[in-house]
């Protein structure tokens, strides 16, 4: 739980005071935005419950904005049921900040976020899809020194959980003629020790980036960062330097668009970054669950992605991509070939997908090879002016080989299948059911059924009633992946915006 200071308590009091003032109609330039998310989970398999309520509030007056996130997290046992990964019981203020912003200046104290470049050197952000939040408790500021130069600085320590690091960073961006942007960036990050041990070590990251357009047909971007790891312990040896590199180029050739990405990571494991993956992200359940993104190695990996998007007609679109990564040391390659066609038939949309992926990863002391062949299709079809249906079918054949035992053990082969159907009733209701089944012998069960009823209550409220069984597994979003635990029971969610 965060340490509360007089500044925090004063800020909280100011939020309440300003809200009350706005409700009384005092101050025409006062604006309030708020959203509340209530969630209740009951897992009847482990006989545990969780009630989570998150209230996000911002109050703005002129150049000033005050914000806070209040959290009530009441798990019966967070070790057995904690879908949102909030941990032990929490009641109170989770995040708070005060910000001032003018046309050319911005300063924020409290919980702060920032991304330098494309995130290669610094990426502090929140993604609720995968419950990721590496927010800092500190200061962020940016200033437009003129039309050609912007300066950004950030400092602080990790805001959530026990303090383990302190960070300071700066970025200068230069806007040059001919639509060219150049940036210089640096981040110092130090692990926190104790009075007896002192600081154990840290990272010094230095880099730069450049991007822009070459005519109307080409966009490009490149970034390179050197990692200078430090060991502050007496008599300790200095770690070897590392680096991270990323580049992309986009070509716009009429109906054809081409994209290329490249990455190069060596000894580049740090606490503050979420670099571009240069590997395709998927919304499809089975493709997402088997994505190589979860196994990206910033210690040693290089590779890239090429992608083509062809608009054949207004009704037909084709996409294809190929991504591959390799390591300098060890044999841990991964590649994926993907194809997609989107076709419209009047007001109906049909999307067909196919992919093959292969990768080798280290599990304990063993090297495990995976091959996945996936087919997927989605149909969106209006039944009348009120009703429409969404239907998605997926199937994935998986072969798994333990290379250490491949001479004495047959490969493990199984197939996963998912069917999801949603009936939408305009303007305020939908019903959805997802059925999944598998012949994977490692699973405790061979089928899962999950149903949802979503109701829009007025203009500001959304009620979701759901229940059944969720298989769980890997979930990735924005380059971050998490393992979702299996769930069997009931979920109630109520969203409100003010």
Buried (B, 14 or more C-beta within 10 A) or exposed (E): EBEEEEEBEEBBEBBEEBBEBBEEEEEEEBEBEBBBBBBBBBBEEBEBBBBBBBBBBBBBBEEEBBBBBBBBBBBBEBEBBBBBEBBEEBEEBBBBBBBBBEEEEBBBBBBBBBBBBBBBBBBBBBBEEBBBBBBBBBBBBBBBEEEEEBEBBBBBBBBBEEEEBBBBBBBBBEBEEEEBBBBBBBBBBBBBBEEEEEBBBBBBBBBBBBBBBEEEEBBBBBBBBBBBBBBBEEEEEEBEEBBBBBBBBBBBEEEEBBBBBBBBBBBBBBEBBBBBBBBBEBEBBBBBBBBBBBBBBBBBBBBBBBBBBBBEEEEEBBBBBBBBBBBEEEEBBBBBBBBBBBBBEEEEBBBBBBBBBBBBBEEEEEBBBBBBBBBBBBBBBBEEEEEBBBBBBBBBBBBBBBEEEEEEEEEBEBEBBBBBBBBBEEEEBBBBBBBBBBEBEEBEEEEBEBEBEBBBEEEEEBBBBBBBBBBBBBBBBBBBBBEBBBBBBBBBBBBBEE
